[in-house]
Amino acid sequence: MKLTRLASLIALSLAITACGNDDNSNPTPPVTPEPPPVVKPDSVFGGPLADEQKINKVIQISIVKGFSPLAEVSDTRAKQIQIEGVVKSKMEDEAAALGLKVDYLLPPTAINMSGVNIDTIRPDLFQPGRGSVMDLLVWAGKKYGIDIKIEKDEALNTHFITAIEGIKGLPEAVDQENLGQTEGQGWKYLVAPSVWEDKDAGDFDTKGLYYKEEEIYFRMDHHPLKNEMSIVIMPAEPGEMEIRKKKYQKEMDRMAQNGGKVIIPEMVIDFKPAQYSATGEVLVPNQRVVFKNVEVKAHNLRTDIYQPGVITELDAWLSLDEQREDLTIDYSYWPRLSTNANVQGYVATAITFNGRDDLGNIVNERYTNNGSCGFVHTTGEWENYMDSGRQHGLYQWVMCGSRTDMGEEFREACYGKVPGVLGYRAHNYGVGEKYENHNPAGRGYIKFGLPFGGNDPHLTGDAMIIYSPEYINYVGAAFGNGYGDQQATSGCDTDAPEIDPSLIKDVSQARAPLTETHFGWKIPDCSTCHDPSNSHVVEKMAPWECAECHGNNGAPDSHGELLTCGFCHAQTLESHGDAYTTKNDYFGLETQFKEPESCLTCHVEKH
């Protein structure tokens, strides 16, 4: 049952005064108040474990001065700083493909955060011990003797880097007439929230890992640190910073006009893009719902990171979900996935809408996130909707290349391979449509390709602080089957194998359910102890089939997911025997745990 109202969370401020004699020789130490308890809607499952709430592992950071011809670069500082535990960045390969080498002020450096005390410059946003990308940069500057100048822009409620080692930024190089000239605009940051796995580098046990840092438009002193992320700081052109400052100013103006309330003018869900003919004619309109002027309230799901009352993109979706009875959005907390992606955030796992939106559109759709399909989310100003430069190529692959429900003709048009069709940009995307051609050569401001960026980063919504952006958008996307030979079934993969409901056992009717007194309580692989020689187990019986008679042996509840459990859990199932021994077996065809039928038998959905 969906909650219509969340319990209010009240943070009590305790004024601690010293007791004793007048000279106050034994003052009472200050007490840090505990974060308020997290009260989650029924549609939100899971949360960070205790270790995931700490910054205690490695974070990689580098400062890029610029790019030089391969033969002319001299990495003098790189010889002075020992580099240990560094994961390769794709930036270097992409620059080398253009005949360039990255010229570092600080080469990629792996910092063990267990020995770092983060003293945040934004205690109004972060909990003690937590901090931002800018906080780590300031720490690294002190650690390695790098002169870093920052200043706060009160009107925009953020800090900017004004100079590093005396460098104030790059000169304007593109689109000067439209973007204007501004001196001393400073530096920007790119971020990779997790390593990626190079599927061509080896098998399941010999992984090739790399970082691919992405352009991002969010405030540097708001972006939370996360274990095992990579940060690149690099000089920016004036136009790049003008885009960011213009974006921030619009947000602050909008919030001021609303009396300090966070109200989102448009929240948009795109279940499926339109289908086009070879000439660009719309054959089937996109399945889109639009909600207007959504007021957002804090839900405080991430008080392990942020102070109570800080509003994130996730808060906007939770607020909308509460306000609309015809909308249901389910969320699950994703830890580290089987692909090595270290998500550590809440992800939308299913969105269902059956009603009429604020524009009068009648839509009945459900879209699920199962590893092959999911949701791309963008947040910001519509005029920046396509600010992606060369990132656009991969965006097309995500949005076009892997759709199995659209047909080859659509995919060709989506890619822009059809004469007269521009490809997947902003076709019929509301206000964003007028910016369809708003992506001239060089607009990305960077000399090599990037995966996503700007309004569309790899960052979960619970980690994104918002003020009053013009829009927030979920887009249903097929991500392709890059991790094996199987396809998962969902709204976007219509040709995939279906669940066999007859194989899901009804454990509620178990004749002899096990209890805590059983020596194998909560051990899912019954074959650890039992085989036909010492019990009534049938020789070919898989362990999960025992549940039909003996119950689920204390297995925890599921969270409403129906497919591709291994996409998230393949590396955390040590007690499940040989489950998911390879990434080609997410459906358990070669193991004793057939997915998802075995999972749904023992891990019953909570009620």
C-alpha positions in Angstrom: 0.0 0.0 0.0 1.4 3.4 -1.0 1.8 5.9 1.8 -0.1 9.1 1.2 1.9 11.0 3.8 5.3 10.3 5.3 5.9 10.8 8.9 7.6 14.2 9.6 11.2 13.9 10.7 12.2 16.4 13.3 15.8 17.0 14.1 16.3 18.1 17.7 19.1 20.6 18.3 20.6 20.0 21.8 22.3 23.0 23.4 25.0 21.5 25.6 26.3 23.8 28.4 29.2 23.1 30.7 28.6 22.4 34.4 30.9 22.9 37.4 32.9 25.8 38.8 33.1 29.3 37.3 36.4 28.8 35.5 34.8 26.0 33.4 37.9 23.8 33.7 36.1 20.6 32.8 33.7 21.6 30.1 31.3 19.0 28.8 32.4 17.9 25.3 30.0 18.8 22.5 27.6 16.1 21.4 27.0 15.4 17.7 23.3 14.7 17.3 22.4 11.4 15.6 20.8 11.6 12.2 17.0 11.2 12.4 15.7 7.7 11.7 14.9 6.9 8.1 11.2 6.4 7.4 10.7 4.9 3.9 7.6 4.6 1.8 6.5 1.0 1.1 7.6 1.4 -2.5 11.3 1.8 -1.4 13.3 -1.3 -0.6 16.6 -1.7 1.2 19.3 0.8 2.1 23.0 1.2 2.6 24.8 -1.1 5.0 26.9 0.3 7.8 30.1 0.0 5.8 28.6 1.7 2.8 27.7 4.7 5.0 31.4 5.4 5.5 34.1 6.9 3.2 36.8 4.4 4.1 38.1 3.0 0.8 40.0 4.3 -2.2 39.0 7.4 -4.2 41.1 8.3 -7.3 41.7 12.0 -8.2 43.7 13.8 -10.8 44.2 17.4 -12.0 44.7 17.9 -15.7 46.5 21.0 -16.9 45.8 20.3 -20.6 46.7 18.1 -23.6 49.9 18.2 -25.6 51.4 16.3 -28.5 52.5 12.9 -27.4 56.2 13.6 -28.0 56.2 16.9 -26.1 54.7 16.1 -22.7 56.9 16.0 -19.6 55.2 14.6 -16.6 57.6 16.0 -14.0 55.1 15.9 -11.1 54.2 12.3 -12.0 57.8 11.3 -11.2 57.6 12.9 -7.8 54.4 11.2 -6.6 54.3 7.5 -6.2 51.2 6.0 -7.9 49.8 2.9 -6.3 46.5 1.2 -6.8 45.5 3.4 -9.7 42.9 2.2 -12.1 43.3 3.1 -15.8 41.3 6.0 -17.1 39.8 5.9 -20.6 40.7 9.6 -20.9 44.3 8.7 -21.7 43.4 6.2 -24.5 40.9 8.7 -26.1 43.4 11.5 -26.0 46.1 9.2 -27.5 43.8 8.3 -30.3 43.9 12.0 -31.2 47.7 12.1 -31.0 47.6 13.7 -27.6 48.9 13.0 -24.1 47.3 14.2 -20.9 49.4 16.8 -19.2 48.9 16.4 -15.4 49.4 18.8 -12.5 48.4 15.8 -10.3 48.5 12.4 -12.0 45.8 9.9 -11.2 46.4 9.2 -7.5 44.6 6.6 -5.4 43.8 8.0 -1.9 43.0 5.6 0.9 40.1 7.5 2.5 40.3 5.5 5.7 43.2 7.9 6.7 41.5 11.1 5.5 39.5 13.4 7.7 37.1 15.3 5.4 36.5 18.8 6.7 33.7 19.9 4.5 33.2 23.5 3.4 29.5 22.7 3.3 28.4 21.6 6.8 25.0 22.9 5.9 24.7 20.1 3.4 26.8 17.2 4.6 26.9 15.0 7.7 30.2 15.0 9.7 32.7 12.8 8.0 31.1 13.2 4.6 31.9 15.8 1.9 32.1 16.7 -1.7 34.3 16.5 -4.7 35.6 20.0 -3.9 36.4 19.0 -0.3 38.7 16.2 -1.5 40.3 18.6 -4.0 41.1 21.0 -1.2 42.5 18.2 0.9 44.7 16.9 -2.0 46.0 20.5 -2.7 47.2 20.7 0.9 48.6 17.1 0.8 50.6 17.5 -2.4 51.4 21.2 -2.2 49.2 22.4 -5.0 48.0 25.9 -4.8 44.2 25.9 -5.2 42.0 29.0 -5.0 38.3 28.8 -4.4 35.6 31.3 -3.7 31.9 31.2 -2.9 29.2 32.7 -5.0 26.5 33.5 -2.5 23.9 34.2 -5.1 24.4 30.8 -6.8 24.9 29.0 -3.4 28.1 27.3 -4.6 31.9 27.5 -4.6 34.0 27.8 -7.8 37.7 27.0 -8.3 39.2 30.3 -9.6 42.8 29.1 -10.1 45.0 26.1 -9.6 48.8 26.7 -9.7 48.0 30.2 -11.0 46.0 28.8 -14.0 42.6 30.5 -14.1 41.1 28.4 -16.9 41.2 28.1 -20.7 40.7 30.8 -23.2 37.4 30.8 -25.2 37.8 28.6 -28.3 34.3 28.0 -29.7 31.1 29.9 -30.2 32.4 33.1 -28.7 29.7 35.3 -30.1 26.9 33.3 -28.5 28.6 32.4 -25.2 30.3 35.6 -24.5 33.7 36.4 -23.0 34.4 36.2 -19.3 37.8 36.2 -17.7 39.0 33.9 -14.9 36.1 31.4 -15.2 38.0 28.7 -13.5 37.8 24.9 -13.6 35.3 22.1 -14.0 35.2 18.5 -12.9 34.5 15.1 -14.5 33.6 12.1 -12.5 33.3 8.3 -12.8 31.1 7.1 -10.0 32.5 3.5 -10.3 34.9 1.4 -12.3 33.6 -0.2 -15.5 34.4 -3.7 -16.5 36.0 -4.3 -19.9 34.2 -7.4 -21.1 36.9 -8.0 -23.8 39.7 -8.1 -21.2 39.0 -11.5 -19.7 36.5 -13.9 -18.2 34.4 -13.6 -15.0 37.4 -14.1 -12.7 40.0 -12.0 -14.6 38.4 -8.6 -15.0 39.8 -5.6 -16.8 38.7 -2.5 -15.0 38.8 1.1 -16.0 37.3 4.5 -15.3 35.6 6.6 -17.8 35.1 10.1 -16.3 32.0 12.1 -17.5 31.2 15.7 -17.9 28.6 16.9 -15.4 26.8 20.2 -14.7 26.1 19.8 -11.0 27.7 22.0 -8.3 31.2 20.7 -7.4 30.7 21.4 -3.7 27.4 19.5 -3.7 28.6 16.3 -5.4 29.0 13.7 -2.7 32.1 11.6 -2.3 31.7 7.8 -2.7 34.2 5.0 -2.2 36.0 3.8 -5.4 35.0 6.8 -7.6 37.3 8.7 -9.9 37.5 12.5 -10.1 39.2 14.6 -12.8 39.6 18.4 -12.3 40.4 20.3 -15.5 40.5 23.9 -16.7 37.3 25.2 -18.4 36.6 27.7 -21.1 34.5 30.7 -20.2 31.5 29.5 -22.2 31.5 26.2 -20.3 31.3 28.0 -17.0 28.7 30.5 -18.3 26.4 27.5 -19.1 26.7 26.3 -15.5 26.3 29.7 -13.9 23.3 30.4 -16.1 21.8 27.1 -15.1 22.4 27.7 -11.4 21.0 31.2 -11.6 17.7 30.0 -13.2 17.3 27.5 -10.4 17.8 30.0 -7.7 15.5 32.6 -9.4 12.8 29.9 -9.8 13.0 28.9 -6.1 12.9 32.6 -5.0 9.8 33.2 -7.1 8.2 30.2 -5.3 8.9 31.6 -1.9 11.8 29.2 -1.2 9.8 26.1 -2.1 11.2 23.6 -4.5 8.6 23.3 -7.3 9.5 21.5 -10.5 7.7 23.0 -13.5 7.8 19.7 -15.4 8.4 16.1 -14.4 8.3 13.8 -17.4 8.3 10.0 -17.8 9.1 8.6 -21.3 8.2 4.9 -21.4 9.0 4.4 -25.0 10.2 6.7 -27.8 8.2 7.3 -30.9 8.6 5.2 -34.0 9.4 7.0 -37.2 9.2 6.2 -40.9 12.2 6.5 -43.2 11.1 10.0 -44.0 10.8 11.1 -40.4 7.0 10.7 -40.1 5.8 9.7 -36.7 4.3 6.2 -37.0 3.6 5.6 -33.3 3.8 8.5 -30.8 6.1 8.3 -27.9 4.5 7.0 -24.6 5.1 10.1 -22.4 3.4 11.5 -19.3 4.0 15.0 -18.1 3.3 16.4 -14.6 3.3 20.1 -14.0 4.5 22.2 -11.0 5.3 19.4 -8.6 6.1 20.6 -5.1 8.9 18.7 -3.5 9.5 17.8 0.2 12.5 16.2 1.8 12.2 12.5 2.7 15.6 12.2 4.3 16.4 8.8 2.9 20.1 9.6 2.8 20.9 11.2 6.2 24.0 9.0 6.1 25.3 11.6 3.6 23.2 14.7 3.9 21.8 16.9 6.6 18.1 16.6 7.3 16.0 18.7 5.0 18.4 18.6 2.0 16.3 17.9 -1.1 17.4 15.5 -3.8 16.1 14.4 -7.2 14.8 11.3 -5.5 12.7 13.4 -3.2 11.0 14.9 -6.3 10.0 11.5 -7.5 8.8 10.4 -4.1 6.8 13.5 -3.7 5.2 13.0 -7.1 4.4 9.4 -6.3 2.6 10.5 -3.2 0.6 13.1 -5.0 -0.6 10.8 -7.8 -2.8 7.8 -7.1 -2.4 6.7 -10.7 1.4 6.5 -10.5 3.6 4.0 -8.7 7.4 4.1 -8.7 9.2 1.3 -7.0 12.8 1.8 -5.8 15.5 -0.6 -4.6 18.9 0.2 -3.1 21.6 -1.2 -5.4 25.0 -2.0 -3.8 27.8 -3.3 -5.9 26.5 -5.1 -9.0 27.9 -8.3 -10.5 29.4 -6.1 -13.3 31.6 -4.5 -10.6 29.6 -1.2 -10.9 29.5 0.3 -7.4 26.1 2.0 -7.4 25.4 2.5 -3.7 22.1 4.3 -4.4 18.4 4.0 -4.9 17.4 3.0 -8.4 13.9 3.0 -10.0 13.1 -0.6 -10.6 9.6 -0.2 -12.0 7.3 2.7 -13.0 3.6 2.2 -13.6 1.1 4.8 -14.8 -2.5 4.3 -15.6 -4.4 7.6 -16.0 -4.4 11.0 -17.5 -1.5 13.3 -17.0 -1.5 17.1 -16.6 -1.5 17.6 -20.4 -4.5 15.4 -20.8 -2.6 12.4 -22.2 -4.1 9.0 -21.4 -1.4 6.5 -20.9 -1.3 2.9 -19.5 2.2 1.7 -19.3 4.6 -0.2 -17.0 8.3 -0.3 -17.5 10.7 -2.4 -15.5 14.4 -2.2 -14.7 16.1 -5.6 -14.8 19.6 -5.1 -16.0 18.9 -5.1 -19.7 16.3 -2.3 -19.4 16.1 0.6 -17.1 15.8 4.3 -16.8 18.0 7.1 -18.0 17.4 10.2 -15.9 18.2 13.8 -16.8 17.7 16.9 -14.6 18.2 20.5 -15.4 17.2 23.2 -17.9 15.6 22.2 -21.2 18.0 24.4 -23.1 20.8 22.1 -22.0 18.9 18.9 -22.8 21.3 17.9 -25.6 24.5 19.5 -24.3 26.5 16.3 -24.9 29.0 17.0 -27.7 30.6 13.7 -28.8 28.9 12.0 -25.9 25.9 11.8 -28.2 27.2 8.7 -30.0 26.9 6.4 -27.0 23.6 8.0 -26.0 22.3 7.0 -29.4 23.5 3.4 -28.8 21.7 3.2 -25.4 18.5 4.7 -26.7 18.4 3.1 -30.1 20.7 0.2 -30.7 19.3 -2.2 -28.2 15.6 -1.7 -28.5 14.0 -5.0 -29.5 10.5 -3.7 -29.5 10.9 -1.1 -32.2 11.9 -2.8 -35.3 14.9 -2.3 -37.6 13.4 0.6 -39.4 13.0 2.6 -36.2 16.5 1.8 -35.1 18.0 3.0 -38.4 16.0 6.3 -38.2 16.9 6.5 -34.5 20.6 6.4 -35.3 20.2 9.1 -37.9 21.2 6.7 -40.8 18.0 7.6 -42.7 18.3 10.7 -45.0 16.4 13.6 -43.7 16.2 12.2 -40.1 18.4 13.7 -37.5 18.5 10.7 -35.2 17.5 10.5 -31.6 17.8 14.0 -30.3 14.8 15.8 -29.0 12.0 14.5 -31.3 8.7 15.4 -29.8 10.3 16.0 -26.4 8.2 18.9 -25.3 10.1 22.1 -24.8 13.3 20.4 -25.6 12.3 19.9 -29.2 13.3 23.4 -30.2 16.9 22.6 -29.2 17.1 19.7 -31.7 19.9 21.4 -33.6 21.5 22.9 -30.5 24.6 20.7 -30.7 27.2 22.3 -33.1 30.6 20.8 -33.6 32.8 21.5 -30.6 30.0 22.3 -28.2 31.2 19.6 -25.9 34.3 21.7 -25.3 36.6 18.7 -24.9 38.8 17.1 -27.5 37.8 13.5 -26.9 34.6 11.5 -26.5 32.6 11.2 -23.3 29.9 8.7 -22.4 27.1 10.9 -20.9 27.3 14.3 -19.2 25.8 17.6 -18.5 22.2 16.9 -17.4 22.6 13.2 -17.9 25.2 11.7 -15.6 25.8 8.3 -14.0 24.6 9.4 -10.6 21.6 8.1 -8.7 18.9 10.6 -7.8 19.4 10.2 -4.1 22.9 11.6 -4.5 21.8 14.7 -6.5 20.9 17.8 -4.6 18.4 19.9 -6.5 16.9 23.4 -6.0 14.4 24.2 -8.7 15.4 22.7 -12.0 13.2 23.3 -15.0 12.6 19.7 -15.6 13.3 16.1 -14.4 13.0 13.3 -16.8 12.9 9.5 -16.7 13.5 7.7 -20.0 13.0 4.0 -20.4 16.0 2.6 -22.2 17.4 -0.8 -23.3 21.0 -1.1 -22.3 21.9 -4.0 -24.4 23.1 -7.4 -23.3 26.7 -6.7 -22.7 27.2 -9.2 -19.9 26.3 -12.6 -21.4 24.3 -14.5 -24.1 20.9 -14.3 -22.4 18.2 -11.7 -22.8 15.9 -10.6 -20.0 12.2 -10.1 -20.4 10.7 -6.7 -19.9 8.6 -4.1 -21.6 11.5 -3.4 -24.0 12.7 -6.9 -24.7 9.6 -8.5 -26.2 11.4 -11.5 -27.7 13.1 -12.6 -24.5 12.2 -15.9 -22.7 9.3 -15.7 -20.3 9.0 -16.9 -16.7 7.6 -20.4 -16.2 5.1 -19.8 -13.4 4.7 -23.6 -12.9 8.3 -23.8 -11.6 7.7 -21.3 -8.8 6.9 -23.3 -5.6 4.3 -22.1 -3.1 6.2 -22.2 0.1 3.2 -21.1 2.1 1.8 -24.6 1.6 5.0 -26.4 2.8 4.1 -29.6 4.7 7.2 -29.7 6.9 8.7 -26.2 7.0 12.1 -25.9 8.7 12.6 -23.7 11.8 15.6 -22.1 13.5 16.3 -25.3 15.3 17.5 -26.9 12.0 21.3 -27.0 11.8 21.1 -25.7 8.2 18.9 -22.7 9.0 19.4 -20.0 6.4 21.8 -22.1 4.3 20.2 -22.1 0.9 22.3 -24.8 -0.7 20.7 -28.0 0.8 23.2 -30.1 -1.1 25.9 -28.8 1.2 24.8 -31.5 3.7 22.2 -33.6 1.9 22.4 -35.9 -1.0 20.6 -39.1 -2.0 22.9 -41.2 0.1 21.9 -39.6 3.4 18.3 -38.3 2.9 15.3 -38.6 0.7 16.6 -36.1 -1.8 16.0 -37.1 -5.4 19.3 -37.3 -7.3 18.3 -34.6 -9.8 16.5 -32.3 -7.4 17.8 -28.8 -7.2 18.2 -27.3 -3.7 15.5 -24.7 -4.2 13.0 -27.4 -5.1 13.2 -28.6 -1.5 11.3 -25.4 -0.4 8.0 -26.8 -1.7 7.9 -29.2 1.3 10.3 -27.5 3.7 9.6 -23.8 3.3 12.1 -21.1 2.4 14.5 -21.8 5.3 14.5 -18.2 6.6 15.2 -16.5 3.2 14.7 -12.8 3.4 11.8 -11.1 1.5 12.2 -10.0 -2.1 11.6 -6.5 -3.3 9.2 -6.9 -6.1 11.8 -7.7 -8.8 10.8 -10.5 -11.2 13.9 -10.9 -13.4 17.7 -10.9 -13.8 18.4 -11.1 -10.1 22.0 -12.0 -10.9 22.6 -8.6 -12.5 22.8 -7.2 -9.0 23.5 -10.2 -6.8 25.8 -12.6 -8.7 28.8 -11.6 -6.6 27.1 -11.9 -3.3 25.7 -15.4 -3.4 28.5 -17.4 -1.9 26.1 -19.7 0.0 24.1 -20.5 -3.1 26.4 -23.1 -4.4 27.4 -22.6 -8.0 24.7 -20.0 -8.8 25.9 -17.6 -11.5 29.3 -19.1 -12.0 29.6 -17.2 -15.2 27.9 -14.1 -16.5 26.4 -16.1 -19.4 24.2 -17.9 -16.9 22.0 -15.3 -15.4 19.1 -17.6 -15.9 20.7 -20.4 -14.0 20.5 -22.8 -17.0 23.8 -24.4 -16.0 23.4 -24.2 -12.2 21.2 -25.6 -9.4 19.3 -22.3 -9.0 17.2 -21.5 -12.1 16.5 -17.8 -12.3 14.1 -16.2 -11.6 11.9 -19.1 -10.6 14.3 -20.3 -7.8 14.6 -16.8 -6.4 10.9 -16.1 -6.4 10.2 -19.4 -4.7 12.3 -18.7 -1.6 12.4 -14.9 -1.6 8.7 -14.1 -1.4 7.6 -10.5 -2.1 6.8 -8.6 1.1 3.3 -7.6 1.7 
